[in-house]
Amino acid sequence: MSDAAAGFSLKLSSDLREMRDWVHTFAESVIRPAAAEWDEREQVPWPVLDEAAAIGLYSLDFFATQFFEESGLGIPVAYEELFWGDAGIGLSLTGSTLAAVSVVSNGTPEQVGEWLPQMFGEPGDVKLGAFCSSEPDAGSDVAAIRTRAVYDEVADEWLINGVKTWVTNGGIANVHVVVASVDPTLGSRGQASFIVPPGTPGLSMGQKFRKHGIRASHTAEVVLDGVRVPGRCLVGGKEKLDDRLARVREGGRGGEQAAMKTFEASRPSVAAMAVGVARAATEFATEYARTRSQFGRPIGQNQGVAFQLADMAAAVDAARLLTWRAAWMARAGEPFEHAEGSMSKLVAGETAVRVTEQAIQILGGNGYTREYPVERWHRDAKIFTIFEGTSEIQRMIIGRAVTGLDVR
Ligand SMILES: Cc1cc2nc3c(=O)[nH]c(=O)nc-3n(C[C@H](O)[C@H](O)[C@H](O)COP(=O)(O)OP(=O)(O)OC[C@H]3O[C@@H](n4cnc5c(N)ncnc54)[C@H](O)[C@@H]3O)c2cc1C
């Protein structure tokens, strides 16, 4: 057998297939039936989180197992199924992982051990985490973050002041991870992440946003007014930060930006969410086209409809393959030299928007009503071209990688 053939397979392991089917059963029997209600209520679906926690799906153990799964496909496979169920509820079930990943990728083992359990809780006592990077004047431009963290050497505490916005689980999370500038003269290289423990005075929720889609996920401003956290809450620790800042001041490379590192690692996961929504819409529209008759035959028998379904099915599979490639590379430690993480997020996000719009068209008038889920999926899908780096920012990253130029 040649080298290329020996090491390559797209077949999921039996463990992954079993996990996928288990998550799918939960998505089909619990998430889907609850989706329309929580979209209307625009609230975190606590009963669904409780149910997921009771079976071990909403748990640190589940996400950690999938995160460290050897092929890298654990998280993409799980997320595709959850978001196939519903994107708003899916985001409520996975929102804590962004905060968790930011601690896992930059933090010490002690920080991982202390704070991650507090982001998920346990059955009967569900908890949430939130990752706070974006600010009113620092969205795509992460370097513009104004939230400031100042070290108080005597008390061994960090004093944090600023306003964060668009935070998933913001203000209702038990643990917030906040990106702040420790040296504004260094731009994004002068930033660090801080864990804000539960109940810390000075952290409060600002405006809660009423959104176009993913309405079962809570999004709000987070105000940090004189927040004091112990020195051990600096993600990665002071020594590592001081070393990094010293390297940057000497003109060397100072590692990656704290926020960017989190976003880069999470891009294939976000892509998988989009694939789940796109697949849901494709399946639904396909079934509809097989059963809805006009002019004496199923509408799917018209090439005009079947060709759309063909494009939709092919686009979903293409998006999934890019997602799996990026997830596998991330797990295997292969650098994203051609911006493969961004490619997966860009293609999957744009696919979700296009495919859900096509699904509405195929359902005709029914597609435009709240009696059918495709209008909700279309509203939900739009988020994937906006958060964790807009489509334009992904194109910028890919453009830089493919041209080698400083594309702006
Ligand atoms: C529902 C929701 C949940 C979110 N959850 C979180 C969260 O948990 N934590 C968090 O930190 N953030 C979160 N975000 C924030 C999200 O990541 C930002 O909204 C996103 O990064 C875009 O920033 P912005 O909204 O300020 O848009 P802007 O940066 O103002 O961009 C506006 C438009 O300009 C374009 N643009 C900007 N710069 C360029 C450029 N150089 N070239 C070409 N086009 C450009 C953008 O692509 C976009 O189309 C969330 C957002 C939403 C809506």
The ligand as an SDF file (V2000), in Angstrom:
LIG
                    3D

 53 58  0  0  0  0  0  0  0  0999 V2000
  -24.9300   36.9280   18.3400 C   0  0  0  0  0  0  0  0  0  0  0  0
  -23.5120   37.3250   18.5410 C   0  0  0  0  0  0  0  0  0  0  0  0
  -22.7310   36.6550   19.4690 C   0  0  0  0  0  0  0  0  0  0  0  0
  -21.4090   37.0420   19.6850 C   0  0  0  0  0  0  0  0  0  0  0  0
  -20.6820   36.4290   20.6650 N   0  0  0  0  0  0  0  0  0  0  0  0
  -19.4620   36.9350   20.9960 C   0  0  0  0  0  0  0  0  0  0  0  0
  -18.7580   36.4460   22.1360 C   0  0  0  0  0  0  0  0  0  0  0  0
  -19.2120   35.5310   22.8020 O   0  0  0  0  0  0  0  0  0  0  0  0
  -17.5940   37.0420   22.4800 N   0  0  0  0  0  0  0  0  0  0  0  0
  -17.0690   38.0710   21.7540 C   0  0  0  0  0  0  0  0  0  0  0  0
  -16.0160   38.5580   22.1220 O   0  0  0  0  0  0  0  0  0  0  0  0
  -17.7030   38.5510   20.6600 N   0  0  0  0  0  0  0  0  0  0  0  0
  -18.8900   38.0080   20.2640 C   0  0  0  0  0  0  0  0  0  0  0  0
  -19.5570   38.4990   19.1770 N   0  0  0  0  0  0  0  0  0  0  0  0
  -18.9740   39.6280   18.4350 C   0  0  0  0  0  0  0  0  0  0  0  0
  -18.5690   39.2880   17.0180 C   0  0  0  0  0  0  0  0  0  0  0  0
  -17.4030   38.5030   17.0250 O   0  0  0  0  0  0  0  0  0  0  0  0
  -18.4130   40.6220   16.2690 C   0  0  0  0  0  0  0  0  0  0  0  0
  -19.7160   41.1130   16.0370 O   0  0  0  0  0  0  0  0  0  0  0  0
  -17.6670   40.4670   14.9700 C   0  0  0  0  0  0  0  0  0  0  0  0
  -16.3250   40.1920   15.2150 O   0  0  0  0  0  0  0  0  0  0  0  0
  -17.7700   41.7260   14.1000 C   0  0  0  0  0  0  0  0  0  0  0  0
  -17.4640   42.8760   14.8220 O   0  0  0  0  0  0  0  0  0  0  0  0
  -18.4570   44.1530   14.7330 P   0  0  0  0  0  0  0  0  0  0  0  0
  -19.8240   43.6440   14.9990 O   0  0  0  0  0  0  0  0  0  0  0  0
  -17.9280   45.2190   15.5980 O   0  0  0  0  0  0  0  0  0  0  0  0
  -18.4150   44.5760   13.2090 O   0  0  0  0  0  0  0  0  0  0  0  0
  -17.3230   45.5570   12.5330 P   0  0  0  0  0  0  0  0  0  0  0  0
  -15.9620   45.1020   12.8700 O   0  0  0  0  0  0  0  0  0  0  0  0
  -17.6930   46.9620   12.8110 O   0  0  0  0  0  0  0  0  0  0  0  0
  -17.5830   45.2410   11.0010 O   0  0  0  0  0  0  0  0  0  0  0  0
  -18.6660   45.8270   10.2780 C   0  0  0  0  0  0  0  0  0  0  0  0
  -18.5310   45.4090    8.8090 C   0  0  0  0  0  0  0  0  0  0  0  0
  -17.2930   45.9240    8.2950 O   0  0  0  0  0  0  0  0  0  0  0  0
  -16.5410   44.8770    7.7450 C   0  0  0  0  0  0  0  0  0  0  0  0
  -15.1150   45.1160    7.9300 N   0  0  0  0  0  0  0  0  0  0  0  0
  -14.4740   45.5120    9.0560 C   0  0  0  0  0  0  0  0  0  0  0  0
  -13.1630   45.6320    8.8420 N   0  0  0  0  0  0  0  0  0  0  0  0
  -12.9460   45.2630    7.5640 C   0  0  0  0  0  0  0  0  0  0  0  0
  -11.7910   45.1360    6.7320 C   0  0  0  0  0  0  0  0  0  0  0  0
  -10.5470   45.4100    7.1980 N   0  0  0  0  0  0  0  0  0  0  0  0
  -11.9530   44.7470    5.4600 N   0  0  0  0  0  0  0  0  0  0  0  0
  -13.1850   44.4570    4.9720 C   0  0  0  0  0  0  0  0  0  0  0  0
  -14.3140   44.5380    5.6970 N   0  0  0  0  0  0  0  0  0  0  0  0
  -14.1930   44.9260    6.9820 C   0  0  0  0  0  0  0  0  0  0  0  0
  -16.9830   43.6270    8.4950 C   0  0  0  0  0  0  0  0  0  0  0  0
  -16.7020   42.4440    7.7700 O   0  0  0  0  0  0  0  0  0  0  0  0
  -18.4670   43.8900    8.6330 C   0  0  0  0  0  0  0  0  0  0  0  0
  -19.1330   43.5080    7.4560 O   0  0  0  0  0  0  0  0  0  0  0  0
  -20.8630   38.0940   18.9240 C   0  0  0  0  0  0  0  0  0  0  0  0
  -21.6500   38.7570   17.9650 C   0  0  0  0  0  0  0  0  0  0  0  0
  -22.9620   38.3960   17.7840 C   0  0  0  0  0  0  0  0  0  0  0  0
  -23.7940   39.1580   16.7760 C   0  0  0  0  0  0  0  0  0  0  0  0
  1  2  1  0
  2  3  1  0
  2 52  2  0
  3  4  2  0
  4  5  1  0
  4 50  1  0
  5  6  2  0
  6  7  1  0
  6 13  1  0
  7  8  2  0
  7  9  1  0
  9 10  1  0
 10 11  2  0
 10 12  1  0
 12 13  2  0
 13 14  1  0
 14 15  1  0
 14 50  1  0
 15 16  1  0
 16 17  1  0
 16 18  1  0
 18 19  1  0
 18 20  1  0
 20 21  1  0
 20 22  1  0
 22 23  1  0
 23 24  1  0
 24 25  2  0
 24 26  1  0
 24 27  1  0
 27 28  1  0
 28 29  2  0
 28 30  1  0
 28 31  1  0
 31 32  1  0
 32 33  1  0
 33 34  1  0
 33 48  1  0
 34 35  1  0
 35 36  1  0
 35 46  1  0
 36 37  1  0
 36 45  1  0
 37 38  2  0
 38 39  1  0
 39 40  1  0
 39 45  2  0
 40 41  1  0
 40 42  2  0
 42 43  1  0
 43 44  2  0
 44 45  1  0
 46 47  1  0
 46 48  1  0
 48 49  1  0
 50 51  2  0
 51 52  1  0
 52 53  1  0
M  END
$$$$
